């Protein structure tokens, strides 16, 4: 199995083991650390009815630069976020 496939498998394995999103986030950061070194791992969601980006989990903890857990998105930024979510690229 290639390195990217191995990381994806490890992420899915960890995601299926835990019920709490925070616990899952921490486990995924550890599982992917060798292949994808990162200081933080964030799980964010678009809340379309409120035009907001919400951080639902962070590992090891929310980074100091993140600011508020909920970020209001003006229409142009919301459109960019939706486009990124659909296409997977900026």
N, C-alpha and C positions, 0 to 999 in steps of 0.2 A: 504494500500500500504506500502511495506517495506521501510526502510530508503534509501537503494541504489536505488530502483525504484523511490522513491520520488525525489531524487537528479537528476536522469536522466531526469525525467519529467520536473523538474524545469529548467534544462540546455536547453532542447529542446524548452521549452516555451520562454525562454529569447532569444535563438538563432533565433527564428522565429519572434521576435518583432522588431529587429533592422536591419537596412541596413548596418551600418558601423561596421566593425570587431572590432575596438577599443571599441566602445560603447557596443557591444555584450560581449566582454571579461570582461569588468568592471561589467556588469549586472550578468554574470555567476559567477564571483567571489563572489559577494554579495549573490546570490541565494544559492550557495553551502557552504557558510561560516560556518554554524552551523554543518553540517555533515562532511565536508572536510576542516577543518581549514588549511589555507595556507596563507603564506605571499604574494605569487605571483601566477599569473595564466598566462601561456604563450601559445600562439598559434604559432606553428612552422610548416614549411612545408619543405619537401625534394624537392629540385630543381634538378632533375636527370640529365638533359642535362649539367648542370654546376657542378655537384657533390658538391652541397652546401646544408647546412641547414640554413634556413632563419627564423628569428623571424618576424612574420607579425603583432603581437599585444601582448601587455603585460599589466597586471593590477596588482596593481594600476599604476605602471610605470615599465619600464625595470629595473631589479635589477642591482646594481652596479657590481656584479660579472659576469654578462652575457657577457660583452665585446662587440664585434662587432655584428651588426644585422645579417650579413651574415658570416657564418663559412664554409670555404672550408673543404671538407671531402676527405681524401685520400681513395683509393679503399677499404681497409679493414674496415674502419669506415663506409663508405657508405653501404657496404654489411651488416654490423651489424645493421645500422639504417633501412634498407629495411626489414631485418629479423624481427626486433622489430615491425615495422609497420604491417607486415603481421601476425605475431604470437601473438603480444601483450605482449610479455614477453622477458626478457633479456636472 
